[in-house]
Amino acid sequence: MAILKIARMGHPVLRRRAEPVQLPVPAVVRQLALDMIETMIDAPGIGLAAPQVHVGWRIIVFRVPPERSSGAAGDGPLEPQVLINPEIEALSDEMVSGWEGCLSIPGLRGFVPRYRQIRYRGHGLDGQPVEAEASGTLARVIQHELDHLDGILYPDRMPDLTRLTFTEELKYFGAEAGGRPGPAR
């Protein structure tokens, strides 16, 4: 396995729509996914999309460390997962805003609205269908990574850019760093 170079905001690969992966899953895709997991953990992050490592395929990897899990239904701790050709659907119109970061936008955090609960589907590394529901951190990370597959970065989702702040400022000043009170994650 290998640690891959992560594309940063400004690189054109992050603004392109990724292409679907052909099934059955080719060996090169399986190796890429394993390298993505290693890269995500090394970074450290909780999600990574193939365009972030300069590959225009519809592949995401994600995890929920115990300290990031709310413990609610659909948001328990989760070991690294791979989803190929992922899709989501919102299970209601209810949105919740929360602080997000991105390995492609190091040092910054933004207050981003996301659907509270989603259903996601795609294929695993073995090519078998995967379908589940998610809420909390898991729902947020999956929505964030799917945005990468469509060339969308989290600041594009922010209705208020005064809530975009440096991680260090958020650490020291909490919600005040973002311009208005709100929960810090």
C-alpha positions in Angstrom: 0.0 0.0 0.0 1.0 3.6 -0.5 0.3 7.1 0.9 -1.0 9.2 -2.0 -0.6 12.9 -2.6 -3.7 14.9 -1.7 -4.9 17.5 -4.2 -5.5 20.9 -2.6 -8.2 23.5 -3.4 -7.3 25.1 -6.7 -6.3 21.9 -8.5 -8.6 21.4 -11.4 -9.2 17.7 -10.6 -11.3 18.8 -7.6 -13.7 20.7 -9.8 -14.4 17.9 -12.3 -17.2 15.3 -12.2 -15.8 11.8 -11.5 -16.5 8.9 -13.8 -18.3 5.7 -12.7 -16.2 2.6 -12.0 -16.9 -0.4 -14.2 -18.1 -3.5 -12.5 -16.8 -6.1 -11.6 -14.3 -4.1 -9.6 -10.9 -4.2 -11.3 -7.8 -5.0 -9.3 -6.5 -1.4 -9.9 -9.6 0.0 -8.2 -9.2 -2.4 -5.3 -5.6 -1.3 -4.8 -6.5 2.4 -5.2 -9.2 2.0 -2.5 -6.7 0.4 -0.1 -4.2 3.2 -0.7 -6.9 5.8 -0.2 -7.8 4.2 3.2 -4.1 4.3 4.2 -3.9 7.9 3.0 -7.0 8.9 4.9 -5.8 7.4 8.2 -2.3 8.9 7.8 -3.7 12.4 7.0 -5.6 12.0 9.5 -9.1 12.3 8.1 -12.5 10.5 8.3 -13.2 10.6 4.6 -11.5 10.7 1.2 -12.7 10.8 -2.4 -10.7 9.6 -5.4 -10.5 13.0 -7.0 -8.7 14.2 -3.8 -5.9 11.8 -4.8 -5.9 12.9 -8.4 -8.1 10.1 -9.7 -11.3 10.9 -11.5 -13.3 7.8 -10.4 -16.4 7.6 -8.3 -14.9 6.0 -5.2 -15.0 7.2 -1.6 -13.6 5.8 1.6 -14.8 6.9 5.1 -14.8 6.0 8.7 -16.2 7.2 12.0 -13.8 7.0 14.9 -15.4 6.4 18.3 -14.7 10.0 19.5 -16.6 11.4 16.4 -19.7 9.1 16.8 -22.8 10.4 18.5 -23.8 6.8 19.2 -27.3 7.5 17.7 -28.9 5.1 15.2 -26.9 5.3 12.0 -24.0 7.0 13.6 -21.9 4.5 15.5 -18.2 4.0 15.3 -17.3 2.5 11.9 -14.1 1.0 10.6 -12.9 2.2 7.2 -15.4 1.5 4.4 -15.2 1.7 0.6 -18.1 2.8 -1.5 -17.9 2.5 -5.3 -20.3 4.5 -7.5 -22.1 5.9 -4.4 -25.4 7.6 -4.4 -27.4 9.1 -1.6 -31.0 10.2 -1.0 -32.2 12.4 1.8 -34.7 10.7 4.1 -36.3 14.1 4.9 -35.8 17.8 4.1 -34.4 18.4 7.6 -30.9 20.0 7.5 -28.4 20.4 10.3 -25.4 22.7 10.2 -22.0 21.7 11.6 -18.3 22.4 11.4 -16.5 20.6 8.6 -12.9 20.4 7.4 -11.4 18.9 4.3 -8.0 17.3 3.6 -8.0 19.3 0.3 -8.5 22.6 2.2 -6.0 22.2 5.1 -6.2 24.5 8.1 -9.7 25.7 7.5 -13.2 24.8 8.9 -16.6 25.9 7.7 -20.1 25.7 9.1 -22.0 23.7 6.5 -25.7 22.6 6.3 -26.2 18.9 5.4 -29.2 16.5 5.5 -29.7 15.1 8.9 -30.5 11.6 7.7 -29.6 9.9 4.4 -29.7 6.5 2.7 -26.6 5.6 0.8 -25.9 2.9 -1.7 -23.2 1.7 -4.0 -20.9 -1.3 -4.2 -18.2 -2.6 -1.9 -14.7 -3.7 -3.0 -16.1 -7.2 -3.6 -18.6 -5.7 -6.1 -21.5 -6.6 -3.9 -24.3 -3.9 -3.4 -24.1 -1.9 -0.2 -27.1 0.0 1.2 -27.6 1.6 4.6 -29.0 4.6 6.4 -26.8 7.2 8.1 -27.2 10.2 10.5 -24.8 12.4 12.4 -21.1 12.3 11.5 -21.6 9.4 9.2 -24.2 11.2 7.1 -22.1 14.3 7.1 -18.9 12.6 5.9 -20.7 10.6 3.2 -22.4 13.8 1.8 -19.1 15.7 1.9 -17.3 12.9 0.0 -20.0 12.6 -2.6 -19.8 16.3 -3.2 -16.1 15.7 -4.2 -17.3 13.3 -6.8 -19.3 16.1 -8.4 -16.6 18.8 -8.2 -18.1 20.5 -5.2 -16.1 21.7 -2.2 -17.7 22.4 1.2 -17.3 26.3 0.9 -19.7 26.0 -2.1 -22.4 24.7 0.3 -21.9 27.5 2.9 -24.6 30.1 2.9 -22.5 32.4 5.1 -18.8 32.6 4.4 -18.3 34.5 7.7 -18.4 31.0 9.2 -15.3 30.0 7.3 -12.4 30.1 9.8 -8.9 28.8 10.4 -8.8 25.6 12.5 -6.5 27.2 15.1 -8.9 30.2 15.6 -11.8 27.8 16.0 -9.8 25.9 18.5 -9.1 29.0 20.6 -12.2 31.1 20.1 -14.9 28.5 19.4 -18.0 29.6 17.6 -16.9 33.2 18.0 -14.2 32.6 15.3 -16.9 32.0 12.8 -18.7 35.3 13.4 -21.8 34.0 15.2 -22.6 31.6 18.0 -23.1 28.0 17.1 -21.9 24.5 18.1 -18.3 23.6 17.4 -17.6 20.0 16.4 
